[in-house]
């Protein structure tokens, strides 16, 4: 397998693993939410206070953050974006270096006169 194909394969494998974890997190969230409800309401663990809603809300927030990271952030800020940013910074540094070299040449020319 060529290095470029290997890199694409590794990236695809990483993305599939991330998505698999989000799906597992959702199933765990769903089952856990039902379990928390059952504990609070059916097993009468502090039934006068609906504490399960706070736990489910906090867990839902964490799940939403996980979902956003995998499906939104990673889809925009991926390997291609990263390479574009690196290329942009390298080009900016090269321009700055050439400007400094020209300035040094000009200064040397002025001192030689």
C-alpha positions in Angstrom: 0.0 0.0 0.0 1.4 3.4 -0.9 2.0 5.9 1.9 -0.7 8.3 0.7 -3.2 5.4 0.6 -2.1 4.3 4.0 -2.6 7.8 5.4 -6.1 7.9 3.9 -6.9 4.5 5.3 -5.7 5.4 8.8 -7.8 8.6 8.7 -10.9 6.7 7.6 -10.3 4.1 10.3 -10.0 6.9 12.9 -13.3 8.5 11.7 -15.2 5.3 11.8 -13.9 4.6 15.3 -15.0 8.1 16.4 -18.5 7.6 14.9 -18.8 4.2 16.5 -18.0 5.7 19.9 -20.7 8.4 19.4 -23.3 5.7 18.6 -22.3 3.6 21.6 -22.4 6.8 23.7 -26.0 7.4 22.5 -27.1 3.8 23.3 -25.5 4.1 26.7 -27.2 7.5 27.3 -30.6 6.1 26.4 -30.3 3.0 28.5 -28.8 5.0 31.4 -31.6 7.5 31.3 -34.2 4.8 31.5 -32.2 3.3 34.3 -32.1 6.6 36.2 -35.8 7.1 35.8 -36.5 3.6 37.1 -34.3 4.1 40.1 -36.0 7.4 40.9 -39.6 6.6 40.2 -40.1 2.8 40.5 -37.6 2.0 43.2 -38.6 5.1 45.2 -35.1 6.5 45.7 -35.9 10.0 46.8 -39.2 10.0 44.7 -40.4 13.4 45.9 -37.5 15.1 44.0 -37.0 14.4 40.3 -33.2 14.2 40.5 -33.0 11.9 37.5 -33.9 15.0 35.3 -30.7 16.8 36.4 -28.6 13.7 35.8 -30.1 13.1 32.3 -29.7 16.8 31.4 -26.0 16.8 32.4 -25.5 13.6 30.5 -27.4 14.9 27.5 -25.1 18.0 27.5 -22.0 15.8 27.5 -23.5 13.7 24.7 -24.3 16.7 22.6 -20.7 18.0 23.0 -19.4 14.6 21.9 -21.7 14.6 18.9 -20.7 18.1 17.9 -17.0 17.3 18.2 -17.3 14.2 16.0 -19.8 15.3 13.4 -19.4 19.0 13.2 -15.9 20.0 14.3 -14.1 17.0 12.8 -15.9 17.4 9.5 -14.6 21.0 9.1 -11.3 20.8 10.9 -9.9 17.7 9.4 -6.6 16.7 7.8 -7.2 18.7 4.7 -7.9 21.9 6.8 -4.9 21.2 8.9 -2.6 20.9 5.8 -4.0 24.1 4.3 -3.3 26.0 7.6 0.3 24.6 7.7 0.8 25.6 4.1 -0.5 29.1 4.7 1.7 29.5 7.8 4.8 28.2 5.9 4.1 30.6 3.0 3.7 33.5 5.5 7.0 32.6 7.1 8.8 32.4 3.8 7.5 35.8 2.8 8.6 37.3 6.1 12.1 35.7 5.7 12.4 37.0 2.1 11.4 40.5 3.3 14.0 40.4 6.1 16.7 39.2 3.6 15.8 42.1 1.3 16.0 44.5 4.2 19.4 43.2 5.2 20.7 43.5 1.6 19.4 47.1 1.4 21.0 47.9 4.7 24.3 46.4 3.6 24.1 48.3 0.3 23.6 51.5 2.2 26.5 50.9 4.5 28.8 50.0 1.6 28.1 53.4 -0.1 
